[in-house]
Amino acid sequence: MAKIDAALDLCVELGKVLAQTDEYKNMKQAEANLLHNEEAQKLMEELQSLQMQIQRKKLAGLDLTEEDKKVMQETEQRALKNPLIKASFEAHEKFQGIMSLVSTKIREGIRGIDQPPADEDEE
């Protein structure tokens, strides 16, 4: 088996373990709660639509106006006042924190392999 195949198999196993964490389960539950609340859905759709408009402006090389920034901030604040949206946002942040930690640990493993073993005479 090629090394990359072994690495990919480990990734699948890691994904299975991550799917069993409370952080992942809480995130998925928060998403489901959003899907079943019409008010929260409308607020999220409004926010996402505005985010896409802003992204298109940035990709087109256009500067955001103060009005753009103000509308975005107000829309985000209005959305986060909804407890379901706030809970979903917080659950996503927690899970992303875990994913960042996983990425950090993977980089540690890569650096550990790249580093030659310490010479006992140098210690």
C-alpha positions as CSV (number, residue, x, y, z in Angstrom):
1,M,0.0,0.0,0.0
2,A,1.3,3.4,-0.9
3,K,2.1,5.8,1.9
4,I,-0.6,8.2,0.7
5,D,-3.2,5.4,0.8
6,A,-2.2,4.7,4.4
7,A,-2.5,8.4,5.2
8,L,-5.9,8.7,3.6
9,D,-7.1,5.7,5.5
10,L,-6.0,7.4,8.7
11,C,-7.9,10.5,7.7
12,V,-11.1,8.4,7.3
13,E,-10.6,6.9,10.8
14,L,-9.9,10.4,12.2
15,G,-13.1,11.7,10.6
16,K,-15.1,8.8,12.2
17,V,-13.6,9.7,15.6
18,L,-14.3,13.4,15.2
19,A,-17.9,12.6,14.2
20,Q,-18.3,11.0,17.7
21,T,-17.2,14.1,19.6
22,D,-19.6,16.2,21.6
23,E,-18.5,19.3,19.6
24,Y,-19.5,17.7,16.3
25,K,-22.8,16.3,17.6
26,N,-23.6,19.7,19.1
27,M,-22.8,21.5,15.8
28,K,-25.0,19.1,13.8
29,Q,-27.9,19.5,16.3
30,A,-27.6,23.3,16.2
31,E,-27.8,23.1,12.3
32,A,-30.9,20.9,12.5
33,N,-32.5,23.3,15.0
34,L,-31.9,26.1,12.5
35,L,-33.5,24.2,9.6
36,H,-36.7,23.8,11.6
37,N,-37.1,27.4,12.6
38,E,-38.5,29.7,9.8
39,E,-37.4,33.0,11.5
40,A,-33.8,31.8,12.0
41,Q,-33.7,30.4,8.4
42,K,-34.8,33.8,7.0
43,L,-32.2,35.7,9.1
44,M,-29.5,33.2,7.9
45,E,-30.5,33.5,4.3
46,E,-30.4,37.3,4.5
47,L,-27.0,37.2,6.1
48,Q,-25.6,34.7,3.6
49,S,-27.0,36.7,0.7
50,L,-25.3,39.8,2.0
51,Q,-22.0,37.9,2.6
52,M,-22.1,36.7,-1.0
53,Q,-22.7,40.3,-2.3
54,I,-19.8,41.6,-0.3
55,Q,-17.6,38.7,-1.5
56,R,-18.5,39.5,-5.1
57,K,-17.5,43.1,-4.6
58,K,-14.2,42.1,-3.1
59,L,-13.5,39.6,-6.0
60,A,-14.3,42.4,-8.5
61,G,-11.6,44.5,-6.8
62,L,-14.1,47.0,-5.5
63,D,-13.7,48.7,-2.1
64,L,-16.4,48.2,0.5
65,T,-18.2,51.4,1.3
66,E,-18.8,52.4,4.9
67,E,-22.5,51.7,4.1
68,D,-21.6,48.2,3.1
69,K,-19.7,47.6,6.3
70,K,-22.5,49.1,8.4
71,V,-25.2,47.0,6.7
72,M,-23.1,43.9,7.2
73,Q,-22.5,44.6,10.9
74,E,-26.1,45.3,11.5
75,T,-27.2,42.2,9.7
76,E,-24.8,40.1,11.7
77,Q,-25.9,41.6,15.0
78,R,-29.6,41.1,14.1
79,A,-28.9,37.4,13.2
80,L,-26.9,36.7,16.4
81,K,-29.7,38.0,18.5
82,N,-31.6,34.9,17.5
83,P,-30.7,32.2,20.1
84,L,-30.7,29.4,17.5
85,I,-28.3,31.3,15.2
86,K,-26.1,32.2,18.1
87,A,-26.0,28.6,19.3
88,S,-25.2,27.4,15.8
89,F,-22.5,30.0,15.5
90,E,-20.9,29.0,18.8
91,A,-21.1,25.3,18.1
92,H,-19.4,25.9,14.7
93,E,-16.7,27.9,16.4
94,K,-16.0,25.2,19.0
95,F,-15.8,22.5,16.3
96,Q,-13.6,24.7,14.2
97,G,-11.3,25.0,17.2
98,I,-11.1,21.2,17.3
99,M,-10.3,21.1,13.6
100,S,-7.6,23.8,14.0
101,L,-6.1,21.7,16.8
102,V,-6.1,18.6,14.6
103,S,-4.4,20.5,11.9
104,T,-1.8,21.8,14.3
105,K,-1.1,18.2,15.5
106,I,-0.8,17.0,12.0
107,R,1.8,19.7,11.3
108,E,3.6,18.7,14.5
109,G,3.8,15.1,13.2
110,I,5.1,16.3,9.8
111,R,7.7,18.5,11.4
112,G,8.7,15.7,13.8
113,I,9.4,13.4,10.8
114,D,11.3,16.2,9.0
115,Q,13.6,16.9,12.0
116,P,16.6,14.7,12.2
117,P,17.0,12.9,15.6
118,A,18.9,14.9,18.1
119,D,22.5,13.8,18.5
120,E,23.1,12.6,22.0
121,D,26.4,14.4,22.2
122,E,24.7,17.7,21.6
123,E,22.3,17.3,24.6
